[in-house]
């Protein structure tokens, strides 16, 4: 019987699926919406400054008060969100790095609490008015 090369051992997937998240940290970062997932009530965001693990592209769950239909792709927002972090054991981190070439010491989840549309065009408009 041939064992699948891509298969992850049960002990690794168990730890990942049952990860214990610490108290969330509230963050504020600017960026824009890349994609909207209405069925899942999630969005992909591109952040100008990275989150803790170095990523600039983050998938966020939306708080119930945020209406996905009111969001626009490609416009600049200031996002206020909770970053939930669940550290992985050294054994799992080492397995992922050696066997799967994935550097990962924790699992992250992000929940968008609020956002504010930033008026990035106002400086351009003022410059254009001054030139006329």
N, C-alpha and C positions, 0 to 999 in steps of 0.2 A: 504494500500500500504506500502510495506517495503522499507525503505530507505537504500541504500548501506552504509555499515559501512566505506568502504575505500574511499568513495567519498569526494573530497575536495571542499569546498564551492567556488562559483564563484568569490567572492571578493579576495580570497587567490590566485587562479590561475590567475586572472586578473593582480594582482600586480606582480606575478612572471614572467608572459609572457611579461609584459610591463616594466620590470625593466630598470632603467636608469643607464647606466654604466658611471663611472667616467673616467677621463683621465688614460690611461694604465700606469702601472709601469713596467719598463724593469728589468728583473731578469736574472741572470746567475746561473745555477745549473748543477751539474754533475749527471749522471744516465745512464740508458740504455732503449732501446725500448723494450716494452713487446709485443705489437701487432701493426700491420699495417692494416689500413682500406682504401684500395685503392679507393673504390667507393665514400667514404665520404671525402677523402683527409685529414684523421686524423690519429694520432698515440696515443697509450697509452704508457706512460713513467713511469718508476720507478725512483724516485729521491732519492738521498742519504740524502739530507736535505729537510725537509718539506716546502711546501708553507705556506702562511699566515694562512690558516684555519687548518693546521696540517696534511694535506694529503701528502702522499709520492707518490701515484699513481694518475697521472693526464692525462686527455685526452687533446691533443693539436690539433688545426687546423694548417695546414701547409701553410706557405706563398707560393705564386705561384712559386717562384724561387727554392723551395726545391722539388726535384724529389723523390717521395716515393719509387720508385724502387731502388734507390741508398742507402737506409737505411738498416741497418742490425740489427736484433734482438740480444740482449744479449751482444753487445759490448758497451764499455763505451764512452759516448760523453759528451761534455760540451754544454748544451743547452742554447741559448739566446732566451728569449721569453717575450712577453708582457702578463702581468696579468691584466685583466679587472675585475673590481669589481663593483657590483651594490648592495648597502645596501638595506635590507628589513626593513619595518616599524616594530616597537616594537610589534604592534598588530599581524602581520603575524608571526613574530618570536615566540611569545608566543603561538599562535594557533598551529604551527608546533610542538613545544616542548610538549605541554600538550596533544594534540589530536593524534599526529602521532609519538611522541617520537623521533623527529628529531631536533637536535640542529643546527640551521642554521640562521645566522644573515645577510648573504649576498649571492649573486650568483656570481660565478666566471667563467670566460672564459679565455682560454689560447691560444695564437697564437705564434707558433714557427717561429722565424725570421731567425735564423741561428743555425748551430751546427758545432762542431769541434770534430773529432775523436781523442780521447786521446790514447796515446801510453802507455798503462799500463803494457805491457809485457817487456818493455825495461829493467826494473830493474831486472826482473827474468833472462833475457838473460845475463846481466852483471854478476850476481851472479854465473850462471852456467859456464860462461867462466873463472871466477876467480878460480873455483874449479878444473878445468881440468889441 
